[in-house]
């Protein structure tokens, strides 16, 4: 059986060199084929951002595609392989049995004042912020009004996204085997008049969050690398998606080792 491989890369000089080497190594294997359309495996060359953009390019075929990241900068959270390991990587692909590991995604539904709905999937997170002044929103958890939020905004992240923007706003790092999403506040107003929980919350896979915006001024809604700026969004609903992202599991890396390597190690 031939494995159909798509390659997505960024434009860094180092990534272009890695692309050329990878193409050469793949060409030597009879059971590996580089394709432009309908790949079964997508190899990204670059950083986490390159893998995020590949995910959004193929997010309509998540059950047919597995991803694998080669990093050409520092070790990333979605990029396991280093550029100098290409021969080992290609050998492991040849004749492999299609094993994979999968992680949760965030399902996002935006509703406008006229009732139109748009649906998205996020691999890292979605954030809601307001162009200027305080954002005011009612936060419902599973139809229960949980709190009226006032502040800069809210971030809702997946477990694999918990080490990205979520961590910068004080959210917890969550092991990706946990099927849950995290709600984190961005600079909430808390005083004698206004009150929010004030800490990040982990929301279960059978629950959902509905953020109902209280003003018709401009809001910025991000979904990974995508920015949506609109005045007519009234609600953003989040839950753990039915779909999952599948990573080719040719090697296992201890999650907490990766966290340590990214955030603590000093060398
Ligand atoms: P970018 O080029 O600004 O990269 C931001 C950094 O986030 C990079 O170092 C990247 O390696 C890292 N990153 C991405 N996903 C990660 C993850 N799951 N765990 C740990 N680190 C991760 O932006 P980009 O490459 O277009 O990526 C978009 C992502 O960047 C967003 O989804 C968001 O999570 C993150 N981001 C973070 C901040 C922040 O922490 N203040 C600000 C902007 C964007």
Boltz pocket constraint, residues with backbone or C-beta under 6 A from the ligand:
constraints:
  - pocket:
      binder: B
      contacts: [[A, 47], [A, 48], [A, 49], [A, 50], [A, 52], [A, 76], [A, 77], [A, 78], [A, 124], [A, 125], [A, 160], [A, 161], [A, 162], [A, 163], [A, 164], [A, 165], [A, 166], [A, 168], [A, 224], [A, 225]]
      max_distance: 6.0
